[in-house]
Amino acid sequence: MKPEFIYFDLDNTLLDHTSAEKEAQTAIYHTYPELQTVPLDEWLQAYKMLNHRLWIQYQKGEIDRHLLQKTRFKGSMEQLGIDSSRSEEIGTNYMMQYRNYWDWLDGARDALISIRKQYPVGIITNGFSETQQKKIEFMGLKEFCDIFIISEEVGVMKPHQKVFDVATEKAGVDRSEILYVGDSYSSDIVGGRQAGWKTAWYTAFSNAAEQNGKAGADFSFEEFPDLVTYLTA
């Protein structure tokens, strides 16, 4: 049975966050000599690991956004023995650079255009409100989507059920008639299933072991034409 409403995740589902993050970090690395005291790969790995841990803490409500933003650079630099006196400036500059590299994932825009012809569409995204709003504007998503749910504005992050409850109410259809398309198994697929929604798992950012070890999405795809065929055939 086809859904009556489709929600998409934003980062690493429509927008290539991973590439934008790496490009912005590389630009920052080459701007600040203190970062260059360690190899680029070492810096990227340290930042990625700490940032991931901090986002989990933020997701659980253990820290606020300001501590996350401050600590992910300062903490990564201190961990590597780098002078962190300019960490706040580096963090601010990173966010400015990050916006320079936003782009659609391959096939995502065309898929959204095709799907929008047959279904009402919305966006649900974790993240900081002002950043996600800028992405929505930059990508012209208001042309395609009817509803935008940003976790910070709800007060909790996916997979918290309140996010999905708010989205269900706004969609105006029964829970069982909503499909959520996302890349994060824990936030998008598990969260969607617990909300009584259908789910489509975008697996391009998952490795084979993750895909084999996790079941439960109604549909899995690695390339967007497959999602379009699934929904419009």
C-alpha positions in Angstrom: 0.0 0.0 0.0 1.4 3.4 -1.0 1.7 6.1 1.7 -0.4 9.3 1.8 2.4 11.6 3.0 6.2 11.4 2.7 8.8 13.0 5.1 12.4 13.3 4.2 15.4 13.7 6.5 17.7 16.5 5.4 21.4 15.9 6.2 22.9 12.9 4.3 19.5 12.1 2.8 19.0 15.2 0.5 22.0 17.3 1.3 25.5 15.9 1.3 26.5 16.9 4.8 29.5 14.5 5.0 31.2 16.1 2.0 30.4 19.7 3.1 31.7 19.0 6.6 35.0 17.5 5.2 35.5 20.3 2.7 34.9 23.0 5.4 37.2 21.3 7.8 39.9 21.1 5.2 39.5 24.8 4.4 39.8 25.6 8.2 42.8 23.3 8.5 44.7 25.2 5.8 43.7 28.5 7.4 45.0 28.0 10.9 48.7 27.0 11.4 48.1 25.5 14.8 45.9 22.8 13.2 48.6 22.0 10.8 50.9 20.8 13.6 49.1 17.4 13.1 48.3 15.6 9.8 44.9 16.6 8.3 43.6 13.0 8.6 44.4 13.0 12.3 42.6 16.3 12.9 39.6 15.1 10.9 39.4 11.8 12.8 39.7 13.5 16.2 37.1 16.1 15.5 34.7 13.5 14.0 34.9 11.2 17.0 34.4 13.9 19.6 31.7 15.7 17.6 29.8 12.4 17.3 30.0 11.8 21.1 28.9 15.3 21.8 25.9 15.1 19.5 24.8 11.9 21.3 25.0 13.8 24.6 23.1 16.7 23.1 20.5 14.2 21.7 20.0 12.8 25.2 19.7 16.3 26.7 22.9 16.0 28.7 24.5 19.1 27.2 23.2 22.2 25.4 24.0 23.4 22.0 26.4 26.1 23.2 28.6 23.5 25.0 28.5 21.2 22.0 29.7 24.0 19.6 32.4 25.2 22.1 33.7 21.8 23.1 33.9 20.0 19.7 36.8 22.3 18.5 38.4 23.1 21.9 38.3 19.5 23.1 39.6 18.1 19.8 42.5 20.5 19.8 43.4 19.8 23.5 43.2 16.1 22.9 45.8 16.5 20.1 48.0 18.8 22.1 47.2 21.8 19.9 47.0 25.4 21.2 43.3 25.9 21.6 43.3 29.6 22.4 41.6 30.3 19.0 39.2 27.4 19.1 36.1 29.6 19.4 37.2 31.7 16.3 37.9 28.4 14.5 34.5 27.1 15.3 32.8 30.2 14.1 34.8 30.2 10.9 34.1 26.5 10.3 30.3 27.2 10.3 30.8 30.0 7.8 32.9 27.7 5.6 30.4 24.8 6.0 27.7 26.8 4.2 30.0 27.3 1.2 29.9 23.5 0.4 26.2 22.6 0.7 25.0 20.6 -2.3 22.4 18.0 -3.1 23.3 14.3 -3.0 23.4 12.6 -6.4 19.9 12.2 -7.7 18.1 13.6 -4.6 16.7 16.7 -6.2 15.4 14.9 -9.3 13.8 12.3 -7.0 12.2 14.9 -4.9 10.7 16.6 -8.0 9.3 13.3 -9.3 7.9 12.2 -5.9 6.4 15.6 -5.2 4.2 15.2 -8.3 2.4 12.3 -6.6 2.7 12.9 -2.9 2.7 15.8 -0.4 6.2 16.0 1.0 7.7 17.4 4.2 11.1 17.6 6.0 12.1 16.4 9.5 15.6 17.3 10.6 17.8 17.3 13.7 20.1 20.2 14.1 20.3 23.9 15.0 17.3 25.8 13.8 19.1 28.8 12.1 21.5 26.4 10.2 18.8 24.1 9.0 16.6 27.1 8.0 19.4 28.4 5.9 19.8 25.0 4.2 16.1 24.9 3.5 16.3 28.3 1.9 19.6 27.5 0.0 18.2 24.3 -1.5 14.9 25.9 -2.4 13.0 23.2 -0.5 9.9 25.4 0.1 9.2 24.9 -3.6 8.8 21.1 -3.0 7.8 20.7 0.6 4.7 21.6 2.6 5.9 21.0 6.2 9.3 21.6 7.9 10.0 20.1 11.4 13.3 21.1 13.0 14.1 19.2 16.2 15.4 22.2 18.1 12.1 24.0 17.6 10.3 20.9 18.9 12.6 20.8 22.0 13.8 17.2 21.5 15.7 15.3 18.8 14.9 12.3 16.7 14.3 9.5 17.6 12.2 11.0 20.4 8.6 10.3 19.8 7.5 13.9 20.3 9.2 14.8 17.0 7.2 12.2 15.1 4.0 13.0 17.0 4.3 16.7 16.0 5.0 15.6 12.4 2.0 13.2 12.4 -0.3 15.9 13.5 1.0 18.4 10.9 0.7 15.8 8.1 -3.0 15.3 8.9 -3.1 11.7 8.0 -3.0 8.4 9.9 0.4 7.3 11.3 0.3 4.2 9.1 0.0 6.3 6.0 3.3 8.2 6.5 6.6 7.2 5.0 9.9 8.5 6.4 13.0 8.5 4.2 16.3 8.8 6.0 19.9 7.7 6.3 20.2 7.2 10.1 19.0 3.7 11.2 18.7 4.7 14.9 17.2 8.2 14.4 15.1 7.7 11.2 14.3 4.1 10.8 13.9 3.0 14.4 12.2 6.4 15.3 9.8 6.1 12.4 8.9 2.5 13.1 8.3 3.3 16.8 6.0 6.1 15.7 3.9 3.6 13.6 5.2 5.0 10.3 6.5 3.2 7.2 10.3 3.8 6.6 12.7 3.9 3.6 16.4 3.6 4.6 18.9 5.4 2.4 22.0 3.2 2.9 24.7 5.1 0.9 26.4 6.1 4.2 26.1 2.7 5.8 28.6 -0.2 5.3 27.6 -3.7 4.4 27.9 -5.0 8.0 25.5 -2.3 9.2 23.0 -3.1 6.5 23.2 -6.9 7.1 22.9 -6.5 10.8 19.8 -4.2 10.8 16.4 -5.2 9.5 13.1 -3.5 9.7 12.9 -0.8 7.1 10.0 -1.2 4.7 12.3 -0.4 1.9 16.1 0.1 1.6 17.9 1.9 -1.3 21.3 3.2 -2.2 20.4 5.2 -5.3 17.5 7.6 -5.6 16.0 6.3 -8.9 15.2 3.1 -6.9 13.2 5.1 -4.4 11.3 6.9 -7.2 10.5 3.5 -8.8 9.3 2.1 -5.5 7.0 5.1 -4.9 5.7 6.0 -8.4 5.6 2.7 -10.3 
